[in-house]
Amino acid sequence: MVNLTLRSGLRWKVSLAIAGVGALIAIALSLVVHNAARASMINSSRDVMDQRIQLAERYYRTSQGRTTLHAKVDDPALPEQLREAAALGQRATFVQDTGGSAPQVWASVPLANGKILSMHQPFQDRLKILDEMDRALIIGSVSVVLGGCALGILIGGQLSRRLRKASAAARKLADGDRDVRVREAIGGRVRDETDDLARAVDGMAQALQDRLEAERRVTADIAHELRTPVTGLLTAAELLPPGRPTELVRDRAQAMRTLVEDVLEVARLDGFAERAEMQEIELGEFVVRRVRAFSPEARVTVTRHAYVNTDPRRLERILGNLLANAAKHGRGPVEVTVEGRVLRVRDHGPGFPEDLLREGPSRFRTGSEDRAGKGHGLGLTIAAGQARVLGARLTFRNADPEAAGGGGAIAVLWLPESSPTSTGTFPIIRVPD
C-alpha cells in the first residue's frame, strides 16, 4: 500500500487560512446585508402601496364608483390572505412571491358596499437595485478573499523565509560549521517566535559544542598522557628475553600504542584543526604503489587516469585504513578500482552492518558479529575524518549478493575537483546517482 503525503508550504497554509476566514466573513455579511436590504425595500413598497390604496379608496367614494391608479374592484386574482383581511374589515398589504418573476406587492381595502378595492404592482425596480447591490457584494467579497490571499502570502512568505534560513543554518551547524548562529542567519527587524526558537537552538548548539569540546580535550589529554608509559612499556618489552610470552607482550604493547595514536588522531580531527598540505598527484599511479605496499594480494584496476590536488599523506592514511578494514572484517579477494577522481575498495565478506550504513562509522564500535572482534572501530572513523579534511566524501554500501561478483562491502572515496578552503570548510561534492 502506497502512502502519499502531500507537503505544502507555510505561506500557502497561512494564505488559505486567511482567505477562508475572509470568505466566510464576506459570505455571512453579504447574506445579512442582502436580507436586510430586501426586507427594507419590501416594507417600503408596502408602505407606498398602502398610501396608494387609501388615495384610490377616497377617489372611489367621491367619484361615484370610478377607480384610479390601476385599482380594481373584486379582482379575481386577489390573494386569499387579503380576502380574509377584508372580511374582517381591515385594510392590508401582501407580498406575493411566485418564485418565477419579481414579487407582487398587493394592497386592499374593504368598501361599504361589501366589495374589495385592490391594486398590485411588481417589485421590479427595487429588485434591479437589489441585484446591483448583490453584484457589488460579490465583487467586494472576491476582493476581500484575494486581498486575504495576498496578505497571507506576504505574512506566510516572510515567516517561511525566516524558517528556511533557520533550517539552513541548523543544517550547517549539524555539518560541523561551528561559527554559524541561527539567530544571525534569520536576521530582520521583526521579533517573533522564530527568534525564540533561534535563540534556543543556538543555546543548545553552544552547550553541545562546549560539551563535545570538553570531551575531546579530555580524550586528547588522556591519550597524550598515555603515550609516555606506553612508550616505556614498549622499550621494556624489547629488553625481555626471546620467547612466546615476550612476543605476546610486545604485540599487546604495540596494539596499545596504535590505539593511543589513533585516539589522538581522532581528537585532532574532531577539533577541526587539521589542514591539508595539497600537491598534485596522478591518482592511479599513487594508488597502485600504495596498495602494493599495504596489501600486495589486493587487485588494483585503473579504468581512467586523472590528476588530483590532494594531501598524499592523508590519502595514504585513508587508503591504508580501508584496506585494513577489508582485511580484518571482510574476505578476499580485495579489489581496488580507480576511475578518474573516484576510488573504490571492495571485499567479498558479509558487508557493512546496517547501523554503519545508516549512521556512518562510529568510534569503538566494530559492527555486527561477523565483522567484529578484531579492532577498536577507529579505522573508518579516521578515514572519514581525513576525507573531510581533504574536502572529499567517503561513502559506504553493500554489494548485491545476487549480482555478478557476489556481495561484500564497498567503500567509495569521491575526491573533489577543488581544494578545501583555508578555513577548513570544503566544497560541495556532487555524487552521481
N, C-alpha and C positions, 0 to 999 in steps of 0.2 A: 504494500500500500504506500503510495507516494504522498508525502506530507508537503504541501505547498504553503510557504509562509510569505506573505506579502509584507514588504518593508517600505514604508513611506516616510518622507522627511518631516521634521518637526514643523517647518514653515507651512506645509500643506495641512497638517493636522490643525495648527492654530488658525489658519485662514478658513478652513472648512468649519471649525467650531464657531468662529465669529460670524461667518456667512450664515450658518444655520440658525444661530440665535437672532441675527438681524432679520432673516427671512421670517421666522416665527413671529417676531415683534411686528414686522411690517404687515404680515397677513392678519394678525389679530387687530391691529389698529385700522387697517383697511376695512375689515368687516364691521367694526364698531362704527367707523365714520359713515360707511355706506348705509347701514341700517338706520343710524340716527338721521342722516340726511333724507333718506326715503320717507321715514316716518314724519319728519318735519314738513316735507313738501306735500305729502298726502293730507296732513292735518290742515295745512294752509289752503289746499284745494277744497277741502270740505267746508272750511270757513267761507271761502268765496262762493261756493255753490249754495250754502245756507243763506247768504245775503241775497243772492240772485233769486232764490225761490220765494223769499219774502217780498221782493220787488214784484215778481210775477204774480203773487197772490193779490197784492194791493191793486195791481193793474187789472187783474181778472175781475175783482169786485167792482171797481169804478167804471170799467168799460163794458159792463153787462155781458160777461162771459167770453170776452176775447182774450187771447193769450199773447205773450211776448217772450223774448229771449229763448225761443225754441222750446218753450214749455208745452207739455201735453197733458190732456185730461184723460185719466184712466188708461194710461199707456199699458198695453198688454205685456210689454217686456219688463214691467216694473218688478224688481226683486221681491221675493216673498217677505223678507225682513221689513221692507218699507210698508208693505200692505198691513203687516201686523202692527207696526207703529201707528199707522193711520187709523186702524181700528180702535186703537186706544186714544185717538185724538191728539197724537204727538207729531210735531214736525221733526224730521230725521234726515240724516245723510248716511250714505253707504258706499263703500268701495267694492266694486265688483271686479275681481281678477279672474279672468278665464284661463290665463296661462299662455294663450296663443298670441295675443296682441297687448297693446297698452291697457292698463286697468281703466275701468269706467267709474267716474265719481258721480253718484246719484244724490238728488235732494228731492224731498217730497213734503207735502203739507196737505192735511185733510180740508175739504171745502165744506161749506154749510149745507150744500145740497147732497152730501154723502159721497161725493166724488173725490178723487185724489188728483191733485195737480203735482206734476213731477217734471224734472228735467235731468239730463245727464250729459256728461262731457268726457271725452277720453283724456287720460293723463299723459298725452303725447309730448307736449312741450316740456313739462317737468321731467319726463322720462329721458329726453335728449340731454337735458342738463345733468341728470344723474349718470348717464352713460359717459359723458365727457369727464365728469368727476371720477368715475371708475377708471377711465384711461389714465387720468393724472395720478390716481393712486397706484396703478400698476407700474407706471413709469417711475414713480417715486420709490416703490418697493424694490424694483430691479436696481435702481441707483443705489439704494441702501445696501443691497446684497453685494453688488460689485464693489462698492466702497469698503464694505466689511472684508471682502476677499483681499482687496489691495492693502488694507490696514493689517490684516492677518499675515499676508506675505511679508510686509515690511517688518512687523514685530517678530514674527517667527523666523524670518531670514536673519535678522540681527542676532537673535538668540541662537539660531542654528550655527551661524558663523563662529560665535564665541565658543560653542561646544565643540565644533570641529577643530578649532585652534587648540582647545584644551586637550582633546583626544590625541591630536598630532604631537603636542608637547609631551603628553604622558607616554606615547609610544617611543619617542626619542629617549625619554628618561629610562624606560624599560630596556632600551637597547644599549644603555651604558653611558649616555651623554649626561654627565653629572652637572654640567653648567646650565642645563635647561630648567626654567621655572615656569610652571603653568600660568601663574598669575601674570607674569610679564608677557607671556605669549598671547593671552587673550586681549590684553590692553584695553583701550577705550575708557571713556569717562563715566559710563553707566555703571552703577553699583547695584548688583542684584545677587540672586542666589548662586550664580555661576562664580562670582568672586569668592563666596564662602567655600564652594566646592574646590576651587583652585587653591585657596589657601590651605584647605585640609589636605589635598593631595601633595602640595609642596611640603607641608609639615611631615606627612607620613613618609615621603621620599627622603627628606633630610634625615629623619630619625633612622630610617632603614639604612641609608648610606653611612651614617655615623656608626651604626652597629656593625655593618659589614666591614667598615674600615678598621674598627677596633678589633674585630675577629681576625682580619687579615694581618694586622700588626702583631697580635698575639701569636698567630701561627708562624709568621716570619721570625719573630723573636725566639720562639721555642726551637724552630728548625735551625736557626743560626747558633743558638746555644748548644745544640746537639752536635754541631759539626766538629767541635774540638774533641769531645770524648769519643766520638765515632772514629775520628782520625787516629786518636791514640789507641783505640781498640784494634784498628787495622794494623797499626805499627806493631802492637804487641803480638798480634796473631802471626805476623811474619817471623817473630822470634821463636815461635813454638816448634818443637821437633816435628819432622815429617811424619805423616800418618793420616789415617781417615778422620780421627777427631779434629786434627788441625785443619783439614780441608773443609770440614763442616763449619768450624768456627770462622774461617776466612770467608766462606760463601755467605754465611749469615751476616757477617760484619759488612761485607761488600754490598749486600742487599739493603742493609740499614743505611749505608752511606748513599746509595742510589735513591732510596726513599727520601732522605733528608734533602738531597739536591733537588729532587722533583718537587717537594713541598715548597722549597724556597722559590723555585721557578714559577709555580702556580701563584704564590703570593705576589711575585713581581708582576705577573700577567694580570692578576686581579686589581692591582693598583693602577693599571693603565699608564704605567711609567715607561714601558718598553718602547723603543723607537727602532725602526728597521734601517739597516745600512744597505741601501739599494745599489745594485750593479746589474748590468745586462749580461744574461747568460743564454745559451742555447739549451732549452729545457730538455729536449730528447737526449742529447749527449750527457747532460748533467745527471739525469735520472738513471741512464744506463750505467754510468760509473758508480753511482752511489748504491744501486741495487746489487751490483756485483760485490761491493764491499760488505753490505749489510746482510744480504740473503742470496748467496750465489745460486741456490736452487730455484729461485723465482724466475718466471718467464717475463721478459720485457718486450713490448711491442710498441714501436713508434710509427703511428699511422700518418702523422703530419707534423713537420718540424715548425718551431716558432721560437723567436727570441722574446724573452720576458725580462722586465725590470723588477728584480726582487732581491731579497736578502738570502744569499746562498746558505748561510749557516742556519737560519730559521727554517728554510725549505728542507734542508737536510734533516733537521730535527723532526719535522712533520712526517717526512717520508720514512725515517727510521722508526718512529712510533707506530705508524700504520703497518709497516712490515712486521714489527714485533708483536703487535696485536693480532695480526693474521696468523703468525706462527704459534702464539700461545693459545689462542681461543678457537682457531679455525682448523681446517685441514687443507692439505695440498691438493692440487698444485696452486701456488700463489701466482696470480697474474697481475702484471703492472702494465698499464696502457697509457701512452702519451698521445693526445690528439690536440695539436695546437697548444692552447693555454690550459687544457683540461688534463688532469692526472687522475687515473683510476687505479685503485688497489683492490683486488678481489681474491677471496679464498673460496674454498668449496666445503666449508664447515656448516654448522647448524644455523648460521646467520646471526645478526644482531638481535638482542632481546627487544621486546615490544616497547618497554619503558624507555630504552635508549632512542629508538626511532621516534617516539612521541615527544620526549623531553630533551633529548640531546645527552651528551656524555656527562656523567656526574662523578665527582671525585670519591674515591674509596667505595665505589660500587662497581663490581666487575660483571654484573649481569646475571643471567639465569644460570642454572646448574651446569648446563652444557658448555657455558663459556665463562666459568668462574673458577676461583680457587688457585689461580696461577699468577695473580698480580694484585696491585693495590688500587687499580682503577684510575690512575692519574695519566696514563699514556694518551688516551683520546682527549682527555681534558686539556692536556698541554698542547696537543696537536691543534685543537680548536682554538685555543688562546693564541698560539703562534700564527695561525691562519688569520685571525682578526688583526694582529699587528701588521701582517703583510697586506691587509686590505683584501684578502681572499675570502672565499666561502667554502667551508667544509661540510659536506652533506653525507648522510648515511642511509642506506637502504638495503633490502634483501633481494636477491635474485629469485626469479620464479623457479621453484624446484621442478616444474614440469616443462620448462623451456629447454632449449638446446644448451648443453653445458651444465645442467643441474642447478641446484640452489647455491647458497653461500652469501657471505657478507660483502657489500660493495661500498667502499669509501671513495668519494669523488671530491677532488680539490679543484675549485674554479679560481684561477689566478686572474687578477684584474688587468685591464688594459692600461690603467694609470696607477701611479704610486700613491700610497697613503699620504695625507696631508701632514704638515708639521705639527698640527695639534693632536695628532693621534687618531683622528677620525678616518674613515675610509669611504671610498666611493660606492655607489650602488652597483651591485653585480646583477645583471640581468641573466637569469638562468634559463636556458631553452627548455621547452616542455619535453 
